[in-house]
Every structure is written in structure tokens, then in C-alpha cells.
Amino acid sequence: MTEPLATLPPETESDPELLSLLRLLERAEGFTLAFLMCNVAAERERLVDLLVQSLKPQGRTGRVLHLQEPLVDLLAELRRLSPPLSAGDAVFVLGLERSIPADVSFPPVLERMNLARELYRDLPCPIVLVLPDYALTKLAREAPDFWAWRSGVAEVEVPAERLKSIAGIELAFRGDRELRSLSTARVRGHQEVLQELLAEYEERGDADRERLSLLNEMAAGWVSLGELEEARLAAEQALELARKVGDPGAEAEALNILAVALANLGRGEEAAIQAQTAVEAFRVLARDGSASAEAALASSLSNLGAILGPLGRPEEALAVLKESVGAHRRLAVGAPEQTLPSLAQALSNLGNVLGALGRSLEALSAAHEALEIRRRLAAEQPSLYLPDLAVSLKNCGALLFDAGRGEDSLAATEESVQILRDLAKRRPELFSSSLATGLSNLEVILRSLGRESEAAAVAEEARSLTVGRSQ
């Protein structure tokens, strides 16, 4: 009597691609090479789990090799598995795409797979490489001899509701402060998932609104990582899509992110144009009186003021920043928790512009109010607000120094530098530059106070940071 064929759970049993792969694995004898293509990481893992469970009744053990880092020799990793592979196993390899970057031709892992293809015959069981479309395509093109050994390829489309659910989870990361509180690896992981979701929606064609949301989120993520050219490209794509589908809110959001990216790329005049257009768009949206639209307008005014100041247009910057602060104060009456971070940002920008205009007392007042708000916020949620607190301490230190209050300036600047030291240990690519600037400011203050030996030590620390970034 023959054993019944393995079955898949009801939610996937109608997928002929998965059923075909399952049948192949059931009947495989010795080494067999198969591929499973799916563009979304969370779905790839779910599908592998389903296949592993479905193989159990047939006496075949599904084993999963999770590759967390790029590698060169996949065969060596398979041979290192413990216990050693046996004829009753089936191995699913997840994470190989980390070794197949889209922008690198003939990555080492593919070259090694192609050259060592004969050695894979010694493996006693089937191997399933689980990859997104782009990586599978590169493997087929750049390791053609290895690819030729395939016995099956299952291409699985993520169900629409499942795709929507995964996208919703990732879009919940919205907000630069929340992204900034995460490790670089986590933010990059977030960006990778967004890229995979975007690729999946692009395959489906009519999904402009979904792609729009993902592109705006990706642009914000690239800003958080300091990858400004990537941010600019994503924001420009989002802007084009927003205008195509007629979504003024998403259009204004894309304009805001684009302005930030351009400003940080040193393209201030272009940034000012985009920021001004964003303000105008948010003004129209705010006419309905909704708090969310008014909050977006207030923040966009703050961004515009911060961009105009360094362009030698301080009077224009002052006008929009005063409007921004006023709007934030009104909003804070009804929703202080949601508004205080943005109010502090507007006050900080206002202090910078007032300082540039020589209005020192007003500048200190605005900067000190921003500092007090951020100190409270950082005490409650340090991972989110310590970077802002460091900025406010730096600003106050500079204003106090200009006012001739050297000791007070030193205290504020030293506190800022200490915060930045801690932040730079966790995310050096984002905070090392700010730390170097803070150390340079601290050196100037120490020398003005006649504390030369301390100043020299600080200068050496700043120099070591600069050398480290250039290597």
C-alpha cells in the first residue's frame, strides 16, 4: 500500500506552484536542486514553514538554513550543518539574497556556485534556494551552469490580503525619530522589506497608491540612514505617483522629504522651492480645519524656515518660523504629547535664525524653551529624543558663548558631546559627524577659558573621528 501524497494547508493548497514543488521534494532521491521565488521576506519564511510541516507525514525532514550575513561558499555552509545532512532531509536556504546584491555583477557566491557545481552532487538530499525575483534572475544569468541543474522552480505570488498586512506593519514605522531610535541593521532591514514589497506591487501593475505609500516611507528611511541620494530618488518617484493618482496629502509629504534630502545634499535653492511648494500644498489641506492637516502645515513651515536661513534669507525664515511656532502652540493646547516634539523643533529653528540676525536674547529664549521641552521628552523616551536634546544643548552652548557666558556655554556643550559620544557608539554612520562638530566647538570654548590641555585632548579625539571616517 502506497503512502498518501503530502498536502498543504487549506490557504495554500490551491497554489499549483507550491504543490508541484512539494511533489518534487517527496520523490527526490539524492541531490536535487529546486528554487522557490517570492518577493517578500516574511512570506518566504511562512511558505518554507508550511512546506516543512507538509513534508513531515512523508518521513522527510525539512531543515532550514538561515543566512544572516553575506557569504562566498554556500556549499561549505551546507556541509557544516549539524547533524550532517542525510537522504531523508530537504534543506531550504533563506537569506542567500544578502550575498547577491543587485548592483554587483558576478558576486563571489555565484562564481563559486558555478565553479563548484559538480561538488553539490555529493549532497545526499534536495536543496531549495528561496529567493526574491531579482536574486533568482541574477543567479540564472550569472551562474548559468549551476542554474541548468534545476529540477523545479516555484514562483509564488503573495496573496493580496497578506501583502496588505505585511505592508501595514512596515508602514507603522512612519516618522524619522522612530527610525532613528533603531539600530542601523534594523533600519536597513526595514528598507529591504519595503523594497521587496515595492517590487511585488510593481509586478502586479495597478497598485499606484500602495507604491506611493511605500516610496514615501522608503524616502524617510533613507534620510534616517543618511543615504540622501537614495532618499531624493524615492521622494521624486513618490511625488510623480502622488500627482498621477491625485493624492495632495502624499504629494505634500513627498515634497517635504525631497526638500530635506536636497538641503542636506547642499542643494539649498532647490530645497527651498520644494519646501515652499509643500507649505502651499499643506495650506490648502489645512483649510478643512483638521488637526492633522494643521500639524503637517506647522511642521512644513518649520522645515522651510530651517532651509531659508542658511541661504541668506533670514527675514523670510523668521516670518515662517514665527508662524510655525504659533501654530504649534495652538495645537499643543489640545494635543501636547503629539505636538511638543515638533514645537521644540520649530523653536530650535527659530533660535538659530534669531541668532543669525543678532537678536541674542530672543534667540536664547527660543533655544532654551526648546531645550527644556526636549529634556523632558528625553527623560521619558531617551531612545527617541536624546539626539534632539544633544542638538538643543549644542545650540544653547553656541548662543551662550556668543553672549560671553563661557562657563555656561562649556556646561551645555560638554553635556551635548557626552550624549553624542553615546549615540555615535550605537550608530556611528549617523552621529559621528555631529560628534566631531561638537568636539570642535568644545575645543574652542576650552581654549577661550585657558584650559589648553583639555582642549588639546578634545582636538585629538575630533581628529581621530575625522581620520576614521576618511578611511
N, C-alpha and C positions, 0 to 999 in steps of 0.2 A: 504494500500500500504506500503510495507516494505522499509526502508531506504537502499540506496546502501551501499555496503561494503566500508570501508575506503581503500584508495590506497596510495602507497608510491611514492615518486618522481621517475622519469624515471631511474636515475642512480642506484637505488637500488631495483626497483620493481621486478626484476627477481630473487632476493635472496629468496629462499623458507623459509629459517630460519626466516628472518625478517617478511615475510608475515604471517607465522604461529603464531609468537608472536603477531603481530598486531590483527589477528583474535581472539586470546585468550583474549586479553585485551578488545576488542569490546564486547565480550559476557560474560565477567566475572561479577559475582554477588557477592558482599561482598568480603571478604578477599580471594585473590588468590595469590599464590607465583610463581614467574617466575624468570628466570635468563637469562641474556644476556652476553655471553662470547666474549670478543675481547681483544687482547693483547696490543693494542696501545691506550694510554690515549686520544690523540687528536681524534682518530676515535671513541672511545666510546662516547665522548661528541657529536660528529657530528651525530652519529646514534640516540642518545637519542633525539636530537633536531628534527631529521626527524620524529621519532615516535610521539613526542608531537604534531607536526604540522599535522600529518596524522590522529590523533585521534580527532582533533577539529571538523571536519564535523559531527562526530557521537555524539557530545554533551558530550564527555568525556574530562575532563581537565587533561592534563599531567602536573604533578608537579615534580620538580627536587630537590632532597636533595643532596647538595654538602657537603661532609665531608672533611674538610680541615685538621683535626687533628685526631690522633688515639682516639678511644672511646671504652667503655666497654659495653654500653647498647644502642643498636640500637633502640629498641622499645621505649625507653624514648625520643630519638630524633624525632622519627616519631610522637609521641604524642604531642611533643612541637611545631609542625608546626602550623603556623598561616596564614590564618584561619584554624580551625580544619579540619581534613580530612572528606570527605563526600563520599557518594556512587558513585557520578559522577566523582571521581578523579581516577587517576592512577599515582602512585609515582615511579619515577626512582631514585635509590640511586647510586650516583657516589662517589668514593673515599673510599669505605669500605676496599679496599686492604691495606690502610695505617694501619689498625688495625689487619691485618693478615700477619705479617712478615713471610717470607719464612723459616727463621731459628729458629722459636719459635714454639714448639709443643703445641697444645691446647691453643692458645691465649685467654685471658679473654672474648673477644667479642663472640667467637664461643661457649665457655662454657655457657655463658649467653643465647645465642640464643637457644641452645639445651635445657637448663633447663626451659626457659620461653616460649617454643614454643606454649603452649596452649593459652597464653595470646595474641598471634598475631591474634587469631581467632576473637578478638573483633574489629580489624581494619575493617573499612567499605568498603575498596576498594582494588584493586590489587596492589601488591608491586613487582617491578622488581629490583633485585640486579644486577648491571652491574659490571663485574669483569674480570680481566685477568685470563688466564688459570690456573696459579699456585694457585691463591687465591680460585678459584672455586673448584679446586681439593682438597685443604686443607679443605674447608668448607664441601665438600661431605664426606670426611674421618673423620673429627674431630667434626662435628655437624650432625651426620647421621640421627637423629630423625627429626631435622629441615629440612634437605635436602629431606627427604622422602615425605614432603608435597608439593613438587614442582609440578606444573601443566604443566610446559613447560620450555625447555632450548634451547635458540637460540645461536648457535656457528657461529660467523661471521668472515670470513677471510677478511683482509684489501685488497682492490684491489691493484694490483702491482704498478700502477702509483701513487696511493695515498700514498702507503708505501714509494715509492722512494722520493716523495715530502716531506713527514714528515722527513725522514732520512736526506735529503739535508739541511733542516732548522737546525736540531740539529748539523750536521757536520760543519756548518758555525761557530760554536763556537771555532773551532780549534785554539790552541795557549794558553799556560799556563798563559800569562799575562791577556788575556781577561777573562779567567775563574776566575783568582784571583781577578779581579775587581768586581766580582759579590758577592752577599750575599751567605752565606753558604746554605741557603734554596734554592736559585735559582740554585746553582751548584748541589745540591742533586737532585733537580727536573730534571735537565739536565741528570744526571746519571740514574735516574729512567726511563726516556723516552728511553735512549739508551739501557737499559736492556730490556725494553719491545720490542723495535724494534729488538734487537738481538734474543729474544725468538720467535718472529714472523718469522724471517728469518730461524731460526733453524727448525721450524715446516715445512718449505717449502722444506728443504733438499738442493737442488742445488743452494746455494746462498753464496758461499765461499768468493767472493770478497766483497759483501755487509757486511758480518760478519767481514771481515778483517778491513774494514774502521771503523766500529763501535767499534771493540775491541781496536784499536789504540786510538780512541777518548776517550773511557772509561778509558784506562790506563792513559792518560794525565789528565783526570778529577780526578781520584783517587789520583794522585800525588798532584794536586792542593788542595785537601781536606786533604792531609797528611795521607791518608789511603794507606800506602806503600805496604802492603802485597797484598791488592786487586789490586794495580797497577802492582805489579810483576806478579800476576797470569794472568791478562788481557794481559799484554805485551807478556808473554810467549805463550799464546794462539794465539795472533796476529802473532808472529814470526813463529809458526808452520804453520799457514794458509798461510802466505806470501811465505814460502818455498814450500808449496804444490801447490799453484797456479802460482808460478814463478814470483812474483812481487818484484823485487830488491829494488825499492823505499820504498815500505811499509815495507819490511824486515829491511832496514836500520833504518827507523823511529822507528820500534818496538825495535830494538837493542838499540837505543838511550834512549828511555823511560825506557827500562829494566835496562840499566846502571844507570840512575838517581835513580830509585827505589832501586836498590841494594846498591848503595853508601849511600843513606840515611837510609838504614836498617843496616848499619855498615858492609856490606859485600863488602869491598873495592876491594879486589883482583878479585872477580868475576865481579864486576862492571867494572874494568879496562879491563878485557878480552872482555866483551860485547862492551864497548866503542871503543876499538881498532878495533874490527870487524866491527862496524858501520862506523868508519873512512875509513877502507879499501873498504867497500861497496860504500860509497859516493865518494871515489876517482874514482872508475870505472864509476859511473854515471856522474861525472863531466867532463869526457873526451869528452862529446859531446859539451862542451862549453856553455851550457845553464846557465843563471844567477841563476835560482832556484836551480840547482844541485850544483853550486859553493857555493851558500849561505848555503845550507844544509851541505856541506863539512866543511865550515868555522865554523859553529856552532858546528858540531860534534867534531872538533879539540878542540874547547874551552871546551866542556864537558870533553873530555879525559884529557886535561891538569888539569882541576879542580879536577878530580878523582886521577890522578897520584901524585899530590903534597902532599896530606896528607899521602900517602903510603910510604913516604921517598924516592921518586924518582923525586926530584925537577929538576934535569938537563933534564930528559926526558920531564917533564912537561913544562919546559921553552922552549924547542925546538918546541913542538907542539903549544904552545900558541903564540910564535912569528909568526909561520906560520899562525895561525888563525887571529891574528891582521892584518898581511899583506894582507891576503885575504879579510878581511872585509874592509880595507881601499880602496882597488881597487874597490870593489863592491859599496862602498859609493859614489864614484865619479859619477856613473850613476844613483844610486837609494838611495839617502841619507835617505829618510823617512823610507824606508823598512829596511835599514841596520844599522842605528845608534843604535837602542836598542841592537842588537847583538854585535856590535863593543864595546859598553860600557861594556857588559858582559865579552867579551874577555879581554879587558883592565883591568877590575876588577880582573879577574882570574890571569892575568899576574902580576899585582901588588902584589897579595898575594904570588905568587911563588918567585918573586924577593925579597920580604921582608924576606921570609924564607931562602933565600940564603945570606942574609946580605947585599944586594945591595940596601941600603936605599934610595938613591937619585933617582935611576931609579924606584924603587917601588913607591915612592911618585909621580913621574911624571906620571906614568901609572894610578895610583889611582886617581890623580887629574883630568886627562883628562876624565876618566870615570865619575867622579863626575860632571864635567861641562856639559857633554852630558846629563846625567840623570836629572840635574837640569832644563835644557831646556825642556826636554821631560815631566817632571812632571809639569812644568808650563803650558804646552799645554794640557796635559791629566793626571790630578792628579790621577784619579781612577786607571789608568793603571800603572803608573810609580813611584808613591810615595814609594812603597815597595823597588824598586831598589835604589831610592835616599837614603833611610834610610840605606841600605847596604853599599853604597859608602861612606856615612858620617861616618859610624862606622869604615870602613876600613881606611879611612884617619885619623880618630881620633887615631886609634891604631898605625899607622905609625908615626904620629906626636909625640905621647907620647914616642915611642922608640927613636925618634930623639932628645928628651929633650925639645920639644916645648909644655910645659904643658898647657899654656893658649889657644893656637891654638887647641890643642887636646881636651880641655874642650868644646870649642865652637862647634866643629864638632860633638862631642859625645852628647852634650845636644840637638842639633838640631835633630840628629838621634833618640834619645829617645822620643822626643816630637812627631815626626811622628809616631813612633811605638805605642805610647800610643793611638793615634787617631785610628790607624789601628786595634789595639787589642780590642778596644771598639766594632768595627764592626764585626771582625772575630777573636774572642779570640782563637779558636782552632788552628788557623794558625799563629798568631802573638804574642801570649802571651809568648811563649818560647824565641823568638827573643827579646822581650821587657825585659824579665828577664836577658838575657845575656847583653843587652845594659846597663841596670841599674847596673849590677855588674861592667862593665867596667867604668861606670861613678863614681861609688863609689871609685874605685882605683885611678882614676885621682884626684878626690876631696881630698882624703886623702894625696896624694902626694903634693898637694898645701896647705895643712894645714887647709882645710875647713872641720873640723871634724863634726860639727853639721849637715851640709848639707849632708855629706857622710852618717851619721847615718840614716837620713830620707830616703835617696835613698836605703840604705840597707834594711830598714824595708819594703819599697814598693816592692823590689825584693823578700823578704821573703814571703810577703803576696801572691804574684803571685805563688810562688812555692807551698805554702800550698794549695792554691785554686786548682791547677792542680792535687794535690795528693788526693783530697777528692772525 
